[in-house]
């Protein structure tokens, strides 16, 4: 784990307590409450929006959603990692920006166990299916109605909530597209139970990405790892095509310490290749094919990010080579095709045509940019210059 990430995690864990007499508090997210008819109780959840969410240039964007179970424990650290890997401020861009939702706990044994556990004393285990119904039938529609969400969703769980995350992955139907299960507690899944779960898995599960992390439990390590390996190998053997999954063992991390590091690795594995540098792009066709490959792997349409294509376009536009300048135009056009509601894409295309001496098309695209955002001062200024 690199030093920058470690420093970032410590900062994020204390970010909620940062105060000053001279400045305002740093906001990590907001708290919300939703009454669940399914669970017959109020449920709390925390939301962190991407840096670009309220930027006018991103008003057309819709964002993937990451739902964190045990949100009151993991929300701060994971929000910091997501922000670091996706925000323009750090220029990492390894993953897309996303809306992060942390669901706080009420009763972990009840909500995170898919099966009823028979014990000497009466217990309330086995409510996992109802809790998943709350997530899919109440929380996700609530998020979709209030935020610019995209229907690509990731579920994260650690320990007992990773048991539920694994169970959700193995279900035939799910609203989630990828799953990160960190050191799941499989104590209630004996060999017979696990085999029944594996037998019930259908091909629909294998169209989703599954990341499984297992930690070092010291003297209890063999039993813990064996359960994780058994499940992973069972899934792999049942999958007829490429198995969209990865399992990692963290020798130097225990059950408590593994979560933030495993999340970093898990989210990076899901979006492997997404953070391609503009220097690695040799042609528009290569760029399109690269993201088509990612989209096929993740079963969702991830197009080349607008900021990446813009950066390639402007670097070519500034070249002294006439061929590079004309090639730049194709990248700006690509952005308007992929993001037809982006006023910034048409503004940039207007600049490209202006630089190439095509005054009419420059005006056309600046006007299109103004249609999408009448407050675009740059387009107003350019139109005034070109028309006069």
N, C-alpha and C positions, 0 to 999 in steps of 0.2 A: 504494500500500500504506500503510495507516494506521500512525501512530507506535506505537500500542499493540501491534500485531502484531509490528513490528520488535523492540521491546523484549522481547516474549514469546519470540521465536525465539532471541535471544541468551541469555536466561535458560535456555531449555530445553537449548541446546547445552552449557551448562556445569553442568546440574543434577546430572549423575551424579558430578561431582567435589566437590559441596558437602559439606563436613564441618565438624564443630565439636566441641570438647572437651566442650561442655555439652549438646549436643542430638544426636539420632539423625540419620542420613542421610535425605535426601528420596528416596523410592522412586518411580522413574518406571515401572518394570516388572520383570518377572522373566525369566530366561533358561531355555530348555528345549532338550532334544535329542530327536529322533525318528529311529529307524533306518528308512531307506527301503529297502524291498525292490526297488522300481522302479529306483532309482538305485544301489542296492548300496553305500550309504554312510550315515553318520550326518549328519543335517542339523540345524543350530541355528536356533532361532527365539525371538524375544522377544515378550512379551505385556504389554500395558497394559490394565487393566480400568477401566471407568468409575468415577467417584467414588461413584455410587449402588449399585454392584454388591453391596457387602456391607452395605448399609443394610436393616434389616428391612422398611421401608416399600416397598422395591423388590424383595423376594424373589420376586415373581411375574413380574418383567420378564425378557424375552428381548431380546438386543441384536443389531443388525446387526454384521457383521464387515468390517473393512477390512484387507486383506492388502497389505503393502508389500514390493515386491521391492527388492533392494539395501538391506535393512533395517538393516544395520550402518552405512549412510551416512545414511539419512533417518528412522530411527525416532524419534529424540529430538525433532527439530523438528516432525514431523507429529503426534506424540502431544500436544505442547504446543498446536498449532493446534486439534486435535479437542477437547481438553479445554476450551480457551478458548471454542469455539463451542457447546459442548453442556452444560457443567456448570452446576449450580445456583449454584455459587460466583460465577459471573460474570453470570448471568442474561441471557446472550446468546440461548441456545436457538435458534440459527439452523439447527442440524442435530440429529438425534437422538444421544443418547449411543451409543457403539459400542465394541466390543472391537477393539483395534488389535494387529495381528500383523505383526512385521517378520521376514522370512525372510533370514537372512544368506547371504553369498556363499560359494561354493566354486570354481566355474569359470564365469565370466560368459559367455565365448564359447560354451562347450558348452551351457549351460542356457538362454540367452536368444535363441539363433538358431534360428528354426523350420526353416530350410533348410540343407542341406549346402553350404558354400562351397568351391569348388574353387580351390586355390592351388598354387603350385609346390611348396611344402613341405606335408607332410601336416599336417592339423589335425583337431581334434575337434569342429568346429562341427556344428550341426544337431540338437542334443538338446532343442530347445524343446518338442516334443510330449511327450517323456518327462517333462520337468520339470513341464509342466502336469498330466500324469497324477499326479505326486507330490502336487501341490497339491490336486487334486480327489479323488483316490482314497485318499490317506493323511493329508495334513495336515488337511484340512477334517473328515473323520470323527473324527480325533483331537480337534480343537477341539470338535466337537459333543458328544462323549462326556464332556468334562470341564468344559465351561462352558455357561452359559445363552445359547446362540447362537440367533439367528433366521436363517432361510435367505435373508436379503438380504445379498449380499456385494459388496464393491467391491474391484477390483484396481487398484493404483497401480504405475506403472513410470516410470523416467526413463532417457533415453538408450538404451542397448542393452536394458534391461529394459522400456522403453516400446515397443520393437519387438515384444517378446513380448506385451505388454499389448494392442497393436493386433491382433496375430494372434489372440489369444484372443477379442477382440470379434468378429472376422470369422468365427470358427468357427460352424458350425450349432448345435452343442450346447455349453453352458457352464453351470457352476454359479454363475457370477458374473452379477450384475444390472446393474452399472455399471462403467465403466472410465475411468481417468484416465491418459492417455499424455502425458508431458511431454518434448517435444523428442526424439521417437524417432529412433534411428539407422537410417535407411533405406538406408544405403550398399549393402547386399546385395540390395535390391529395385530392379532396373532396371525400365525401362518394361514389358518383356515379363512379368517376374515379377509386378509390381504389377497388371497387367491380368488375369493369370490368377487372382490372389487376389480381385480385384473381381468377376470373372465367377462365382466359386464362392460368393459371399455370398448367403445366403437371407434371407427376411423375418424369420426368428427373431432375427437380429442387430439388426434395427431396433426390436425391443421392449426393447432394453437401452439405457442412456444411455451416450454416448461423448463424452468431453471431450478435446480435442487442443490442446496448447500448443506453440508454436514460438518459438524465441528468436533473437536477433540474433547471427549468426556473423561479422559484419564482412564482409571481402572474399568469404567463402564463402557469404554469406547468401542469394544468389539461388538457388543450387542446393539449399540446405537447405529454404528456404521453398517452392520449387517442388514438391518431393517431397511435403511435407505438404499443400499446397493441392491437388495432383493427387489424392491419396488421398481427402481430405475431399470434394472436388467429385465424385469418382467414386462415393463412397458416397451422397452427396446425390442425385445423378441417378438412382441405382438404387432409392432408397427411394420407394415409391409414395405413402405417406402423409406425415404430419409427421415430419421427421427429428429424432429425439431426440438432438441433439448440438450441440456448440459448439466452434468453433476460435478461439483467441486468439493474436495475435502480440504479443510483449513486446519492443518496440523498445529499451528501456533495460536489458534483462537478457541476459546471455550464457548459453551452454550450462550452465555450472556454477552460476550464481546463480539461475536461473529456477525451480528445483524447488519450494522452499517457497512462493513467491508463486503459482505456477501451481496448486499443490495447494489453497491457500486459495480461489482463484477457482473451481477445478474442483468442489470439494466444496460450495461455496456455490451453484453453478449446478445441481448435481444436486438439491439440496434447496431450490430456490427456492420461497419461500412458506411453508416449514415454520416459520420463526420469526415468524409473525404475532403481533402484540402483542394482549394482552387488551383494549386500548383500541380496537382495530380491529374487534372482534367485536360485531355489532349484534344477532344472534339465534343461537339454537342451530342453526337450520336453515342459516344462512349458514356457521357454523363447520363443520358436517358436510359441506356441499357443497364447502367449501374443501379439506378433506383428502381428500375423494373425488376431487377433481380431481388432487391430487398423486399419489394412489394409482393412478389411471388412467395418468398420465404415466409413473410409475416401475414399473408392473406389479407392485405390491405393496401390501398393505393397511396404510397408515399412518393410524392413527386419531388424533384430536385428543389431544395429550399430556395425561397425567393432571394434571400440575402446572399446565398452562395452564387446563384446565377448572376445577380447584379454585380457582384464583386468580379466575376470572370469577365463580364461585359465591359465594365469600366477599365479593367486592366488592359484589355485589348484595344479599347477606344483611345487610350492614352499612348498607344504604341506609335512609333514613327513609320511603321510598316503599313502601307495602304491596304494590303490583304487582311491584316489583323483588324483594321478598322471596320472593314466590311463584314468580317466574321463576327465582330462584336454585335452587329445588328441582329444576327440570328439568335443570340442569347437573350437579348432584350425582348424580341418577339416571342421567344419560348415562355418568358415570364408572363406576358399578357395572355398567352394561350392557357397556361396552367392556373393563373390567378386573374381571371377576367374582371373581378370586382376590386382589384387593387389599384387605387389611383396612383400609387407610387410607381407601379410597373409601367403604366402608360406615360407618366412623367419622365421616367428614365428613357423610354423608347423615343419620346419627343426629343430628348437631349441627343440621343444617338443620331437621329435623322438630321438634327440641326448641325451636328459636328460633321456629317457627311455632305452637307450642303443642300439637303432636300427640304426646303423651307415649307412647302405645302404639307408634306407628311408630318413634319415637326409640329405645325399648327394643328393638324387633325388630332394628333395624339395628346398634345397639351389640352385641347378642348375636351377630349374624352376623359382626361384626368380630372378636369374641372367638373364634368358631369357627375363623376363619382364622389368628388369632394370639392364643393364650391369654395371652401376656405383654403385651398391649396395656393398659398401666396407665390410659390415659385412658378407655378404654371401661369398665374395671372401676370407676373412680371415678364415672363418669356413671351407670352402672347402680345403684351403691350409693345415689347421691343420688336418682335417679328412683323407685326401688322403696321407699325409705324415706319 
